[in-house]
Amino acid sequence: MFEMKFLLLSVALVAGLCTIRADDTNATDVNKFTAQFSAINHIRDDLQTFTNQQLEKSYDFLLLSFTFDKYELDRPGFEKLYRKVSDKAWEDTVGLIKYQSKRGLSVTLNGVPSIVGQLNEGKVDKASLVDSDELSSLKLALGYEKLLADESHRIHKKISHAHDKGVAYDPDVAHYLDEEIIEYQSGVIRKLTGYIHNLHSIIEEPKTKDMGIHMFDEYLEKVE
């Protein structure tokens, strides 16, 4: 975990070089020249929190994927699905750090309240990830995605021209969220919902349940 955070901090440092520098002999003047513009400061804290949430998501889904690998439940399809979600969250974390640095902001990786805790009525217990079965893991994954989708929509609204009479309008941030975050979220939420309905139907057939879950896992391994 330390090595990954060090890598992210290095990315933020390198990307932060976009800050415009002027005459180094006059520190007061130099500090006035940054890459910040428009309403980026209006959502500084929101973007930082969302970045930390994405990092937390990457760790959580990595743990969830381990639950379904050959050493535990031997479900390679589920393992592949959750590893893919973890990798995307990691990419989004790095992308958000780079974007904020490009806009003149610094990023601190300081942790956030557990998303798993929010899904478990305040109980911050990673055992819910390790002890998940096939259906409960899909439900947890869907709830996780919906919480972060609500957060990205809230940030988008906060810098939208339709919010608060447009006083904090920042179309650049809105475009970034649309292209890199929100479009993916809507797609994965739709996909996970379909998986839940399909697997629920399979489990309702007790005579073919075990074979059905096995075939469903093989399907995931092919399509993910």
RONU-253064 format. One record per atom (N, C-alpha, C): atom name; x, y, z; residue in one letter; residue number from 0. Coordinates in nm, 2 decimals, padded with zeros to 4 digits. Last residue first. Layout:
RONU-253064
 atom     c1     c2     c3 res   n
   CA      X      Y      Z   A NUM
...
//
This chain:
RONU-253064
 atom     c1     c2     c3 res   n
    N -01.57 -01.04 -01.95   E 223
   CA -01.50 -00.94 -01.88   E 223
    C -01.36 -00.92 -01.92   E 223
    N -01.66 -01.27 -02.09   V 222
   CA -01.71 -01.13 -02.13   V 222
    C -01.63 -01.02 -02.06   V 222
    N -01.55 -01.50 -01.98   K 221
   CA -01.54 -01.47 -02.12   K 221
    C -01.57 -01.33 -02.16   K 221
    N -01.60 -01.49 -01.71   E 220
   CA -01.46 -01.50 -01.75   E 220
    C -01.45 -01.47 -01.90   E 220
    N -01.88 -01.49 -01.71   L 219
   CA -01.81 -01.37 -01.67   L 219
    C -01.66 -01.37 -01.72   L 219
    N -01.92 -01.76 -01.79   Y 218
   CA -01.97 -01.65 -01.88   Y 218
    C -01.89 -01.52 -01.84   Y 218
    N -01.83 -01.89 -01.57   E 217
   CA -01.76 -01.91 -01.70   E 217
    C -01.79 -01.80 -01.80   E 217
    N -02.02 -01.81 -01.39   D 216
   CA -01.88 -01.77 -01.37   D 216
    C -01.80 -01.78 -01.50   D 216
    N -02.24 -01.94 -01.50   F 215
   CA -02.24 -01.80 -01.49   F 215
    C -02.10 -01.74 -01.47   F 215
    N -02.16 -02.20 -01.45   M 214
   CA -02.17 -02.16 -01.59   M 214
    C -02.18 -02.01 -01.60   M 214
    N -02.17 -02.21 -01.17   H 213
   CA -02.05 -02.24 -01.24   H 213
    C -02.05 -02.18 -01.38   H 213
    N -02.44 -02.15 -01.13   I 212
   CA -02.34 -02.06 -01.08   I 212
    C -02.21 -02.08 -01.15   I 212
    N -02.55 -02.39 -01.24   G 211
   CA -02.58 -02.26 -01.30   G 211
    C -02.48 -02.15 -01.26   G 211
    N -02.45 -02.59 -01.08   M 210
   CA -02.41 -02.59 -01.21   M 210
    C -02.44 -02.45 -01.28   M 210
    N -02.59 -02.51 -00.84   D 209
   CA -02.45 -02.52 -00.84   D 209
    C -02.39 -02.51 -00.99   D 209
    N -02.87 -02.52 -00.93   K 208
   CA -02.81 -02.40 -00.87   K 208
    C -02.66 -02.40 -00.89   K 208
    N -03.05 -02.70 -01.00   T 207
   CA -02.94 -02.67 -01.10   T 207
    C -02.86 -02.55 -01.05   T 207
    N -03.22 -02.73 -00.79   K 206
   CA -03.16 -02.85 -00.85   K 206
    C -03.05 -02.82 -00.94   K 206
    N -03.30 -02.47 -00.72   P 205
   CA -03.22 -02.54 -00.63   P 205
    C -03.15 -02.67 -00.70   P 205
    N -03.33 -02.18 -00.87   E 204
   CA -03.35 -02.32 -00.92   E 204
    C -03.26 -02.41 -00.84   E 204
    N -03.25 -01.94 -00.77   E 203
   CA -03.38 -01.98 -00.74   E 203
    C -03.42 -02.12 -00.79   E 203
    N -03.01 -01.89 -00.89   I 202
   CA -03.00 -01.94 -00.76   I 202
    C -03.14 -01.99 -00.71   I 202
    N -03.09 -01.78 -01.14   I 201
   CA -03.02 -01.91 -01.14   I 201
    C -03.02 -01.97 -01.00   I 201
    N -03.20 -01.54 -01.06   S 200
   CA -03.28 -01.64 -01.13   S 200
    C -03.22 -01.77 -01.12   S 200
    N -02.97 -01.41 -00.97   H 199
   CA -03.08 -01.44 -00.87   H 199
    C -03.17 -01.55 -00.93   H 199
    N -02.82 -01.38 -01.20   L 198
   CA -02.77 -01.48 -01.10   L 198
    C -02.88 -01.51 -01.00   L 198
    N -02.98 -01.19 -01.33   N 197
   CA -02.95 -01.32 -01.39   N 197
    C -02.91 -01.42 -01.29   N 197
    N -02.97 -00.97 -01.15   H 196
   CA -03.10 -01.03 -01.19   H 196
    C -03.08 -01.17 -01.25   H 196
    N -02.70 -00.92 -01.14   I 195
   CA -02.77 -00.96 -01.02   I 195
    C -02.90 -01.03 -01.06   I 195
    N -02.64 -00.85 -01.41   Y 194
   CA -02.58 -00.97 -01.35   Y 194
    C -02.65 -01.01 -01.23   Y 194
    N -02.79 -00.61 -01.43   G 193
   CA -02.82 -00.72 -01.51   G 193
    C -02.76 -00.85 -01.45   G 193
    N -02.64 -00.45 -01.25   T 192
   CA -02.78 -00.48 -01.23   T 192
    C -02.83 -00.60 -01.30   T 192
    N -02.39 -00.44 -01.38   L 191
   CA -02.40 -00.51 -01.25   L 191
    C -02.55 -00.54 -01.22   L 191
    N -02.47 -00.28 -01.60   K 190
   CA -02.41 -00.42 -01.62   K 190
    C -02.43 -00.50 -01.49   K 190
    N -02.54 -00.04 -01.49   R 189
   CA -02.64 -00.11 -01.57   R 189
    C -02.60 -00.26 -01.59   R 189
    N -02.30  00.03 -01.37   I 188
   CA -02.42  00.01 -01.29   I 188
    C -02.52 -00.07 -01.37   I 188
    N -02.14  00.06 -01.60   V 187
   CA -02.11 -00.05 -01.50   V 187
    C -02.23 -00.08 -01.41   V 187
    N -02.26  00.29 -01.72   G 186
   CA -02.25  00.16 -01.79   G 186
    C -02.23  00.04 -01.70   G 186
    N -02.23  00.49 -01.54   S 185
   CA -02.37  00.45 -01.58   S 185
    C -02.36  00.31 -01.65   S 185
    N -01.95  00.50 -01.51   Q 184
   CA -02.03  00.46 -01.40   Q 184
    C -02.17  00.42 -01.44   Q 184
    N -01.86  00.59 -01.76   Y 183
   CA -01.83  00.46 -01.72   Y 183
    C -01.92  00.41 -01.61   Y 183
    N -01.97  00.85 -01.76   E 182
   CA -02.01  00.76 -01.86   E 182
    C -01.98  00.61 -01.82   E 182
    N -01.83  00.96 -01.53   I 181
   CA -01.97  00.94 -01.53   I 181
    C -02.02  00.84 -01.64   I 181
    N -01.54  00.97 -01.60   I 180
   CA -01.60  00.91 -01.48   I 180
    C -01.74  00.87 -01.50   I 180
    N -01.45  01.09 -01.84   E 179
   CA -01.37  00.99 -01.77   E 179
    C -01.43  00.92 -01.66   E 179
    N -01.66  01.26 -01.94   E 178
   CA -01.58  01.17 -02.03   E 178
    C -01.51  01.06 -01.96   E 178
    N -01.77  01.40 -01.72   D 177
   CA -01.85  01.33 -01.82   D 177
    C -01.78  01.22 -01.89   D 177
    N -01.54  01.51 -01.60   L 176
   CA -01.62  01.41 -01.53   L 176
    C -01.71  01.33 -01.62   L 176
    N -01.45  01.68 -01.81   Y 175
   CA -01.37  01.57 -01.76   Y 175
    C -01.45  01.46 -01.69   Y 175
    N -01.67  01.85 -01.83   H 174
   CA -01.64  01.77 -01.94   H 174
    C -01.55  01.65 -01.89   H 174
    N -01.66  01.98 -01.57   A 173
   CA -01.78  01.90 -01.61   A 173
    C -01.75  01.81 -01.73   A 173
    N -01.42  02.11 -01.59   V 172
   CA -01.43  02.00 -01.49   V 172
    C -01.55  01.91 -01.53   V 172
    N -01.49  02.29 -01.79   D 171
   CA -01.37  02.20 -01.81   D 171
    C -01.38  02.08 -01.72   D 171
    N -01.70  02.45 -01.70   P 170
   CA -01.73  02.35 -01.80   P 170
    C -01.61  02.25 -01.83   P 170
    N -01.79  02.57 -01.43   D 169
   CA -01.66  02.53 -01.48   D 169
    C -01.68  02.42 -01.58   D 169
    N -01.96  02.81 -01.23   Y 168
   CA -01.96  02.73 -01.36   Y 168
    C -01.82  02.70 -01.40   Y 168
    N -02.05  02.94 -01.01   A 167
   CA -01.93  02.86 -01.00   A 167
    C -01.92  02.77 -01.12   A 167
    N -02.28  03.08 -01.08   V 166
   CA -02.17  03.16 -01.02   V 166
    C -02.04  03.08 -01.01   V 166
    N -02.52  02.98 -01.18   G 165
   CA -02.40  02.97 -01.26   G 165
    C -02.28  03.04 -01.20   G 165
    N -02.72  02.97 -00.99   K 164
   CA -02.72  03.08 -01.10   K 164
    C -02.59  03.09 -01.17   K 164
    N -02.69  02.73 -00.86   D 163
   CA -02.66  02.85 -00.80   D 163
    C -02.64  02.97 -00.89   D 163
    N -02.65  02.55 -01.16   H 162
   CA -02.65  02.55 -01.01   H 162
    C -02.61  02.68 -00.96   H 162
    N -02.63  02.54 -01.43   A 161
   CA -02.77  02.54 -01.38   A 161
    C -02.77  02.55 -01.22   A 161
    N -02.37  02.52 -01.49   H 160
   CA -02.43  02.65 -01.51   H 160
    C -02.57  02.66 -01.45   H 160
    N -02.20  02.32 -01.23   S 159
   CA -02.29  02.34 -01.35   S 159
    C -02.34  02.48 -01.36   S 159
    N -02.07  02.25 -01.01   I 158
   CA -02.00  02.34 -01.11   I 158
    C -02.07  02.36 -01.24   I 158
    N -02.25  02.09 -00.89   K 157
   CA -02.19  02.20 -00.81   K 157
    C -02.12  02.30 -00.90   K 157
    N -02.29  01.88 -01.06   K 156
   CA -02.40  01.98 -01.04   K 156
    C -02.34  02.10 -00.98   K 156
    N -02.05  01.74 -01.03   H 155
   CA -02.09  01.79 -01.16   H 155
    C -02.19  01.90 -01.14   H 155
    N -02.08  01.66 -00.76   I 154
   CA -01.97  01.75 -00.80   I 154
    C -02.00  01.82 -00.93   I 154
    N -02.30  01.49 -00.79   R 153
   CA -02.31  01.60 -00.70   R 153
    C -02.20  01.71 -00.74   R 153
    N -02.20  01.29 -00.96   H 152
   CA -02.31  01.38 -01.01   H 152
    C -02.32  01.50 -00.92   H 152
    N -02.01  01.18 -00.79   S 151
   CA -01.96  01.24 -00.92   S 151
    C -02.07  01.34 -00.97   S 151
    N -02.19  01.08 -00.60   E 150
   CA -02.09  01.18 -00.56   E 150
    C -02.04  01.25 -00.68   E 150
    N -02.34  00.89 -00.74   D 149
   CA -02.41  01.00 -00.67   D 149
    C -02.31  01.11 -00.64   D 149
    N -02.13  00.72 -00.79   A 148
   CA -02.19  00.78 -00.90   A 148
    C -02.27  00.90 -00.85   A 148
    N -02.07  00.62 -00.54   L 147
   CA -01.97  00.70 -00.61   L 147
    C -02.03  00.78 -00.73   L 147
    N -02.30  00.48 -00.49   L 146
   CA -02.26  00.58 -00.40   L 146
    C -02.16  00.67 -00.47   L 146
    N -02.30  00.29 -00.71   K 145
   CA -02.41  00.39 -00.70   K 145
    C -02.37  00.51 -00.61   K 145
    N -02.08  00.13 -00.65   E 144
   CA -02.08  00.21 -00.77   E 144
    C -02.19  00.32 -00.76   E 144
    N -02.17  00.01 -00.41   Y 143
   CA -02.05  00.09 -00.41   Y 143
    C -02.05  00.18 -00.53   Y 143
    N -02.39 -00.14 -00.50   G 142
   CA -02.41 -00.03 -00.40   G 142
    C -02.29  00.07 -00.40   G 142
    N -02.26 -00.32 -00.67   L 141
   CA -02.36 -00.22 -00.72   L 141
    C -02.38 -00.11 -00.63   L 141
    N -02.10 -00.46 -00.48   A 140
   CA -02.04 -00.38 -00.59   A 140
    C -02.13 -00.28 -00.65   A 140
    N -02.30 -00.58 -00.33   L 139
   CA -02.21 -00.48 -00.27   L 139
    C -02.14 -00.39 -00.37   L 139
    N -02.41 -00.74 -00.52   K 138
   CA -02.50 -00.64 -00.46   K 138
    C -02.41 -00.53 -00.39   K 138
    N -02.20 -00.91 -00.57   L 137
   CA -02.25 -00.83 -00.68   L 137
    C -02.34 -00.71 -00.63   L 137
    N -02.17 -01.03 -00.33   S 136
   CA -02.06 -00.95 -00.38   S 136
    C -02.11 -00.86 -00.49   S 136
    N -02.41 -01.18 -00.31   S 135
   CA -02.39 -01.07 -00.21   S 135
    C -02.27 -00.98 -00.26   S 135
    N -02.36 -01.37 -00.51   L 134
   CA -02.47 -01.27 -00.52   L 134
    C -02.45 -01.15 -00.43   L 134
    N -02.12 -01.51 -00.42   E 133
   CA -02.14 -01.46 -00.55   E 133
    C -02.24 -01.35 -00.56   E 133
    N -02.03 -01.40 -00.08   D 132
   CA -02.06 -01.50 -00.18   D 132
    C -02.09 -01.43 -00.32   D 132
    N -01.78 -01.25  00.13   S 131
   CA -01.89 -01.24  00.03   S 131
    C -01.91 -01.36 -00.06   S 131
    N -01.58 -01.23  00.31   D 130
   CA -01.68 -01.33  00.33   D 130
    C -01.80 -01.33  00.23   D 130
    N -01.43 -01.01  00.23   V 129
   CA -01.37 -01.14  00.23   V 129
    C -01.47 -01.25  00.24   V 129
    N -01.62 -00.80  00.27   L 128
   CA -01.56 -00.83  00.14   L 128
    C -01.51 -00.97  00.13   L 128
    N -01.68 -00.81  00.53   S 127
   CA -01.79 -00.82  00.44   S 127
    C -01.74 -00.84  00.30   S 127
    N -01.44 -00.76  00.65   A 126
   CA -01.48 -00.90  00.65   A 126
    C -01.60 -00.92  00.55   A 126
    N -01.40 -00.50  00.68   K 125
   CA -01.36 -00.55  00.55   K 125
    C -01.39 -00.70  00.54   K 125
    N -01.60 -00.28  00.83   D 124
   CA -01.55 -00.42  00.85   D 124
    C -01.52 -00.48  00.71   D 124
    N -01.75 -00.05  00.97   V 123
   CA -01.63 -00.05  00.89   V 123
    C -01.56 -00.18  00.91   V 123
    N -02.08  00.00  00.98   K 122
   CA -01.98 -00.10  01.03   K 122
    C -01.86 -00.11  00.93   K 122
    N -02.27  00.17  00.87   G 121
   CA -02.17  00.23  00.96   G 121
    C -02.06  00.13  01.01   G 121
    N -02.42 -00.01  00.71   E 120
   CA -02.48  00.06  00.82   E 120
    C -02.38  00.11  00.92   E 120
    N -02.26 -00.09  00.50   N 119
   CA -02.29 -00.19  00.61   N 119
    C -02.34 -00.11  00.73   N 119
    N -02.21  00.12  00.33   L 118
   CA -02.30  00.01  00.28   L 118
    C -02.34 -00.09  00.39   L 118
    N -02.04  00.26  00.48   Q 117
   CA -02.16  00.32  00.45   Q 117
    C -02.26  00.22  00.40   Q 117
    N -01.82  00.08  00.49   G 116
   CA -01.89  00.11  00.61   G 116
    C -02.03  00.18  00.59   G 116
    N -01.74  00.09  00.23   V 115
   CA -01.80 -00.03  00.28   V 115
    C -01.88 -00.01  00.41   V 115
    N -01.63  00.35  00.23   I 114
   CA -01.76  00.33  00.15   I 114
    C -01.82  00.20  00.20   I 114
    N -01.50  00.50  00.52   S 113
   CA -01.51  00.38  00.44   S 113
    C -01.64  00.37  00.36   S 113
    N -01.38  00.84  00.49   P 112
   CA -01.47  00.74  00.55   P 112
    C -01.50  00.62  00.46   P 112
    N -01.05  00.85  00.35   V 111
   CA -01.18  00.90  00.36   V 111
    C -01.27  00.80  00.44   V 111
    N -00.70  00.95  00.30   G 110
   CA -00.80  00.86  00.34   G 110
    C -00.94  00.93  00.35   G 110
    N -00.52  01.12  00.20   N 109
   CA -00.53  01.12  00.34   N 109
    C -00.64  01.03  00.39   N 109
    N -00.33  01.24 -00.03   L 108
   CA -00.40  01.11 -00.01   L 108
    C -00.40  01.08  00.14   L 108
    N -00.38  01.55 -00.17   T 107
   CA -00.33  01.48 -00.05   T 107
    C -00.40  01.35 -00.04   T 107
    N -00.28  01.76 -00.44   V 106
   CA -00.36  01.65 -00.39   V 106
    C -00.30  01.58 -00.27   V 106
    N -00.31  02.09 -00.57   S 105
   CA -00.23  01.98 -00.51   S 105
    C -00.33  01.88 -00.45   S 105
    N -00.40  02.25 -00.88   L 104
   CA -00.43  02.20 -00.74   L 104
    C -00.33  02.10 -00.70   L 104
    N -00.38  02.33 -01.14   G 103
   CA -00.31  02.40 -01.04   G 103
    C -00.34  02.37 -00.90   G 103
    N -00.48  02.16 -01.33   R 102
   CA -00.56  02.28 -01.30   R 102
    C -00.50  02.36 -01.18   R 102
    N -00.30  01.96 -01.32   K 101
   CA -00.31  02.04 -01.45   K 101
    C -00.38  02.17 -01.42   K 101
    N -00.37  01.85 -01.08   S 100
   CA -00.24  01.91 -01.09   S 100
    C -00.24  02.00 -01.22   S 100
    N -00.62  01.74 -01.16   Q  99
   CA -00.61  01.84 -01.05   Q  99
    C -00.48  01.92 -01.06   Q  99
    N -00.53  01.55 -01.34   Y  98
   CA -00.62  01.65 -01.38   Y  98
    C -00.61  01.77 -01.28   Y  98
    N -00.37  01.37 -01.19   K  97
   CA -00.31  01.45 -01.30   K  97
    C -00.40  01.57 -01.34   K  97
    N -00.56  01.28 -01.01   I  96
   CA -00.45  01.35 -00.96   I  96
    C -00.38  01.43 -01.07   I  96
    N -00.73  01.15 -01.19   L  95
   CA -00.78  01.26 -01.11   L  95
    C -00.67  01.34 -01.06   L  95
    N -00.57  00.94 -01.29   G  94
   CA -00.62  01.05 -01.38   G  94
    C -00.67  01.17 -01.30   G  94
    N -00.53  00.79 -01.05   V  93
   CA -00.41  00.86 -01.12   V  93
    C -00.46  00.97 -01.21   V  93
    N -00.80  00.71 -01.02   T  92
   CA -00.72  00.78 -00.91   T  92
    C -00.60  00.86 -00.97   T  92
    N -00.85  00.58 -01.25   D  91
   CA -00.92  00.70 -01.22   D  91
    C -00.85  00.78 -01.11   D  91
    N -00.68  00.36 -01.22   E  90
   CA -00.66  00.45 -01.33   E  90
    C -00.73  00.58 -01.31   E  90
    N -00.81  00.24 -00.99   W  89
   CA -00.67  00.29 -00.98   W  89
    C -00.64  00.39 -01.10   W  89
    N -01.05  00.18 -01.11   A  88
   CA -01.05  00.27 -01.00   A  88
    C -00.91  00.33 -00.98   A  88
    N -00.97 -00.01 -01.29   K  87
   CA -01.03  00.11 -01.34   K  87
    C -01.03  00.22 -01.23   K  87
    N -00.88 -00.21 -01.11   D  86
   CA -00.78 -00.15 -01.21   D  86
    C -00.84 -00.02 -01.26   D  86
    N -01.12 -00.29 -00.99   S  85
   CA -01.01 -00.23 -00.91   S  85
    C -00.91 -00.16 -01.00   S  85
    N -01.26 -00.39 -01.21   V  84
   CA -01.31 -00.27 -01.14   V  84
    C -01.20 -00.21 -01.06   V  84
    N -01.09 -00.61 -01.27   K  83
   CA -01.12 -00.51 -01.37   K  83
    C -01.17 -00.38 -01.30   K  83
    N -01.13 -00.76 -01.04   R  82
   CA -01.00 -00.71 -01.07   R  82
    C -01.01 -00.59 -01.17   R  82
    N -01.39 -00.83 -01.07   Y  81
   CA -01.36 -00.73 -00.96   Y  81
    C -01.22 -00.68 -00.98   Y  81
    N -01.38 -01.00 -01.30   L  80
   CA -01.47 -00.88 -01.29   L  80
    C -01.42 -00.78 -01.19   L  80
    N -01.20 -01.20 -01.21   K  79
   CA -01.17 -01.11 -01.33   K  79
    C -01.25 -00.98 -01.33   K  79
    N -01.35 -01.32 -01.01   E  78
   CA -01.21 -01.26 -00.98   E  78
    C -01.17 -01.16 -01.09   E  78
    N -01.56 -01.42 -01.16   F  77
   CA -01.58 -01.31 -01.06   F  77
    C -01.45 -01.24 -01.02   F  77
    N -01.42 -01.60 -01.31   G  76
   CA -01.50 -01.50 -01.37   G  76
    C -01.52 -01.38 -01.28   G  76
    N -01.30 -01.78 -01.13   P  75
   CA -01.21 -01.69 -01.21   P  75
    C -01.29 -01.58 -01.28   P  75
    N -01.35 -01.89 -00.84   R  74
   CA -01.44 -01.83 -00.94   R  74
    C -01.36 -01.73 -01.03   R  74
    N -01.25 -02.01 -00.60   D  73
   CA -01.22 -02.06 -00.74   D  73
    C -01.33 -02.02 -00.83   D  73
    N -01.26 -01.92 -00.35   L  72
   CA -01.38 -01.98 -00.40   L  72
    C -01.36 -02.04 -00.54   L  72
    N -00.94 -01.94 -00.28   E  71
   CA -01.06 -01.92 -00.20   E  71
    C -01.18 -01.99 -00.26   E  71
    N -00.75 -01.97 -00.47   Y  70
   CA -00.72 -02.01 -00.34   Y  70
    C -00.84 -02.00 -00.24   Y  70
    N -00.84 -01.87 -00.71   K  69
   CA -00.83 -02.01 -00.70   K  69
    C -00.80 -02.06 -00.56   K  69
    N -01.05 -01.58 -00.61   D  68
   CA -00.94 -01.65 -00.69   D  68
    C -00.93 -01.79 -00.65   D  68
    N -01.23 -01.44 -00.47   F  67
   CA -01.28 -01.53 -00.57   F  67
    C -01.17 -01.60 -00.65   F  67
    N -01.09 -01.28 -00.30   T  66
   CA -01.18 -01.37 -00.24   T  66
    C -01.23 -01.47 -00.34   T  66
    N -00.95 -01.11 -00.47   F  65
   CA -00.88 -01.22 -00.41   F  65
    C -00.97 -01.32 -00.34   F  65
    N -01.15 -00.93 -00.53   S  64
   CA -01.11 -01.02 -00.63   S  64
    C -01.03 -01.13 -00.57   S  64
    N -01.17 -00.79 -00.28   L  63
   CA -01.28 -00.87 -00.33   L  63
    C -01.24 -00.97 -00.44   L  63
    N -00.92 -00.66 -00.29   L  62
   CA -00.95 -00.75 -00.19   L  62
    C -01.06 -00.84 -00.23   L  62
    N -00.98 -00.49 -00.51   L  61
   CA -00.87 -00.58 -00.52   L  61
    C -00.88 -00.69 -00.41   L  61
    N -01.18 -00.34 -00.41   F  60
   CA -01.22 -00.44 -00.51   F  60
    C -01.10 -00.53 -00.54   F  60
    N -01.04 -00.19 -00.21   D  59
   CA -01.15 -00.28 -00.17   D  59
    C -01.18 -00.38 -00.28   D  59
    N -00.85 -00.05 -00.37   Y  58
   CA -00.81 -00.15 -00.26   Y  58
    C -00.92 -00.24 -00.23   Y  58
    N -01.02  00.11 -00.52   S  57
   CA -00.92  00.02 -00.59   S  57
    C -00.88 -00.09 -00.49   S  57
    N -01.16  00.25 -00.33   K  56
   CA -01.23  00.16 -00.41   K  56
    C -01.13  00.06 -00.48   K  56
    N -00.96  00.42 -00.24   E  55
   CA -01.02  00.32 -00.15   E  55
    C -01.09  00.21 -00.22   E  55
    N -00.93  00.57 -00.47   L  54
   CA -00.82  00.49 -00.42   L  54
    C -00.86  00.38 -00.33   L  54
    N -01.18  00.70 -00.48   Q  53
   CA -01.14  00.61 -00.59   Q  53
    C -01.02  00.52 -00.55   Q  53
    N -01.16  00.85 -00.25   Q  52
   CA -01.26  00.75 -00.26   Q  52
    C -01.23  00.65 -00.37   Q  52
    N -00.96  01.03 -00.32   N  51
   CA -00.93  00.93 -00.21   N  51
    C -01.04  00.82 -00.21   N  51
    N -01.11  01.17 -00.52   T  50
   CA -00.98  01.10 -00.55   T  50
    C -00.95  00.99 -00.45   T  50
    N -01.31  01.28 -00.36   F  49
   CA -01.34  01.18 -00.46   F  49
    C -01.22  01.10 -00.51   F  49
    N -01.16  01.46 -00.21   T  48
   CA -01.23  01.35 -00.14   T  48
    C -01.26  01.24 -00.24   T  48
    N -01.07  01.63 -00.42   Q  47
   CA -00.97  01.56 -00.34   Q  47
    C -01.04  01.44 -00.26   Q  47
    N -01.31  01.73 -00.51   L  46
   CA -01.23  01.65 -00.60   L  46
    C -01.12  01.57 -00.52   L  46
    N -01.39  01.88 -00.29   D  45
   CA -01.48  01.77 -00.34   D  45
    C -01.39  01.68 -00.43   D  45
    N -01.20  02.07 -00.25   D  44
   CA -01.21  01.97 -00.15   D  44
    C -01.29  01.85 -00.20   D  44
    N -01.24  02.22 -00.50   R  43
   CA -01.11  02.17 -00.46   R  43
    C -01.13  02.05 -00.36   R  43
    N -01.45  02.35 -00.60   I  42
   CA -01.47  02.21 -00.58   I  42
    C -01.34  02.14 -00.55   I  42
    N -01.37  02.61 -00.62   H  41
   CA -01.50  02.59 -00.56   H  41
    C -01.52  02.44 -00.53   H  41
    N -01.14  02.62 -00.77   N  40
   CA -01.12  02.62 -00.62   N  40
    C -01.26  02.59 -00.55   N  40
    N -01.24  02.62 -01.03   I  39
   CA -01.17  02.50 -00.98   I  39
    C -01.16  02.50 -00.83   I  39
    N -01.37  02.80 -01.19   A  38
   CA -01.43  02.77 -01.06   A  38
    C -01.36  02.65 -00.99   A  38
    N -01.11  02.98 -01.36   S  37
   CA -01.25  02.94 -01.35   S  37
    C -01.29  02.91 -01.21   S  37
    N -00.79  02.85 -01.26   F  36
   CA -00.87  02.94 -01.33   F  36
    C -01.02  02.90 -01.32   F  36
    N -00.45  02.77 -01.19   Q  35
   CA -00.59  02.78 -01.15   Q  35
    C -00.66  02.88 -01.22   Q  35
    N -00.18  02.76 -01.24   A  34
   CA -00.27  02.71 -01.34   A  34
    C -00.41  02.71 -01.31   A  34
    N -00.03  03.07 -01.12   T  33
   CA -00.06  02.93 -01.11   T  33
    C -00.15  02.89 -01.23   T  33
    N  00.12  03.33 -01.00   F  32
   CA  00.11  03.27 -01.13   F  32
    C  00.09  03.12 -01.11   F  32
    N  00.17  03.43 -00.75   K  31
   CA  00.04  03.47 -00.81   K  31
    C  00.02  03.40 -00.94   K  31
    N  00.41  03.34 -00.67   N  30
   CA  00.30  03.27 -00.61   N  30
    C  00.17  03.32 -00.68   N  30
    N  00.58  03.53 -00.80   V  29
   CA  00.57  03.39 -00.85   V  29
    C  00.45  03.32 -00.80   V  29
    N  00.56  03.76 -00.64   D  28
   CA  00.50  03.76 -00.77   D  28
    C  00.48  03.62 -00.82   D  28
    N  00.70  03.66 -00.41   T  27
   CA  00.56  03.71 -00.40   T  27
    C  00.49  03.71 -00.53   T  27
    N  00.95  03.60 -00.50   A  26
   CA  00.86  03.49 -00.46   A  26
    C  00.72  03.53 -00.45   A  26
    N  01.16  03.68 -00.72   N  25
   CA  01.05  03.76 -00.66   N  25
    C  00.94  03.66 -00.62   N  25
    N  01.33  03.52 -00.85   T  24
   CA  01.39  03.62 -00.75   T  24
    C  01.28  03.69 -00.68   T  24
    N  01.20  03.38 -01.04   D  23
   CA  01.22  03.31 -00.91   D  23
    C  01.28  03.41 -00.80   D  23
    N  00.97  03.49 -01.25   D  22
   CA  01.10  03.53 -01.20   D  22
    C  01.12  03.48 -01.05   D  22
    N  00.75  03.21 -01.29   A  21
   CA  00.80  03.34 -01.34   A  21
    C  00.94  03.37 -01.29   A  21
    N  00.57  02.92 -01.38   R  20
   CA  00.67  02.99 -01.30   R  20
    C  00.72  03.11 -01.37   R  20
    N  00.26  02.75 -01.36   I  19
   CA  00.34  02.85 -01.43   I  19
    C  00.44  02.92 -01.34   I  19
    N  00.23  02.41 -01.30   T  18
   CA  00.21  02.55 -01.24   T  18
    C  00.31  02.64 -01.31   T  18
    N  00.31  02.17 -01.40   C  17
   CA  00.24  02.26 -01.49   C  17
    C  00.22  02.40 -01.43   C  17
    N  00.41  02.02 -01.20   L  16
   CA  00.50  02.11 -01.27   L  16
    C  00.44  02.20 -01.37   L  16
    N  00.23  01.83 -01.12   G  15
   CA  00.22  01.96 -01.07   G  15
    C  00.31  02.06 -01.12   G  15
    N  00.31  01.60 -01.23   A  14
   CA  00.20  01.67 -01.30   A  14
    C  00.19  01.81 -01.25   A  14
    N  00.50  01.53 -01.04   V  13
   CA  00.54  01.55 -01.17   V  13
    C  00.44  01.64 -01.25   V  13
    N  00.33  01.50 -00.81   L  12
   CA  00.45  01.60 -00.81   L  12
    C  00.49  01.63 -00.95   L  12
    N  00.16  01.30 -00.88   A  11
   CA  00.10  01.44 -00.85   A  11
    C  00.22  01.54 -00.86   A  11
    N  00.33  01.09 -00.91   V  10
   CA  00.26  01.14 -01.03   V  10
    C  00.21  01.28 -01.00   V  10
    N  00.42  01.07 -00.65   S   9
   CA  00.52  01.10 -00.75   S   9
    C  00.45  01.16 -00.87   S   9
    N  00.19  00.99 -00.53   L   8
   CA  00.24  01.11 -00.49   L   8
    C  00.34  01.16 -00.59   L   8
    N  00.16  00.74 -00.65   L   7
   CA  00.06  00.84 -00.67   L   7
    C  00.11  00.98 -00.64   L   7
    N  00.39  00.61 -00.54   L   6
   CA  00.38  00.62 -00.68   L   6
    C  00.28  00.74 -00.71   L   6
    N  00.31  00.60 -00.27   F   5
   CA  00.43  00.68 -00.31   F   5
    C  00.43  00.71 -00.46   F   5
    N  00.10  00.44 -00.28   K   4
   CA  00.07  00.58 -00.24   K   4
    C  00.19  00.66 -00.28   K   4
    N  00.23  00.20 -00.35   M   3
   CA  00.13  00.26 -00.44   M   3
    C  00.10  00.40 -00.41   M   3
    N  00.39  00.16 -00.12   E   2
   CA  00.45  00.18 -00.25   E   2
    C  00.35  00.24 -00.35   E   2
    N  00.20  00.12  00.08   F   1
   CA  00.29  00.24  00.09   F   1
    C  00.35  00.27 -00.05   F   1
    N  00.08 -00.12  00.00   M   0
   CA  00.00  00.00  00.00   M   0
    C  00.09  00.13  00.00   M   0
//
